[in-house]
């Protein structure tokens, strides 16, 4: 699987939310998308997922224009996790995950496996409106896992913002596992230590433009990120010797 972005621009009226982004991402990698608020991360992810048509430029998945794929073909190649999942009916968490199979056909085993992977198998009959924010977020991830075809693409918009530390680690391991099975994993996050932990590569946006791209360890430095986010940053080591970016 190969994703190619060629001069991707998305305009809202006269404003460029994303401007002339170029990138190529191969399967087997976790790519982290970083940037300040309103830098264009969600717009770019929605464009990658085929939910937003670019004003100009092209998004290709294995040579096919993502916006031209038929629903079944798109569902078999990529799965999408929004930053906030919306469910308007009184569905159980299990039913929400089952909806991930809508375009591909039912699979009880895939649904069971997905619920187990996000630690929700024993809570699967909880109604959506009764679930915590973290449970809803894990349900949205499980829905994508139930839909996912190994060797395809996962696109996730801030998939860990409502998670506790244990489930943060769990989701990180899941994304790494998907990449090890050949997936392209593209995830927007705000947690820089988490990005350092899971990302093979990083894309950094500022005001809709791609300003940094490359191997995570090379790109995520105090100087580069401090410039993008407008803060002073430095490396600090914890008791285990792990490095973290902190504000001095």
Secondary structure, DSSP 8 states (H G I E B T S, - for coil): -EEEEEEEEEEETTEEEEEEEEEEEESSEEEEEEESTTSSHHHHHHHHTTSS--SEEEEEETTEEGGGS-HHHHHHHEEEE-SS----S--BHHHHHHGGGTTT---HHHHHHHHHHTT-GGGTTSBGGGS-HHHHHHHHHHHHHHH--TTSEEEEESTTTT--HHHHHHHHHHHHHHHHTT-EEEEE-S-HHHHHHH-SEEEEEETTEEEEEEEHHHH--HHHHHHHHTS--EEEE-TTS-EEEE--
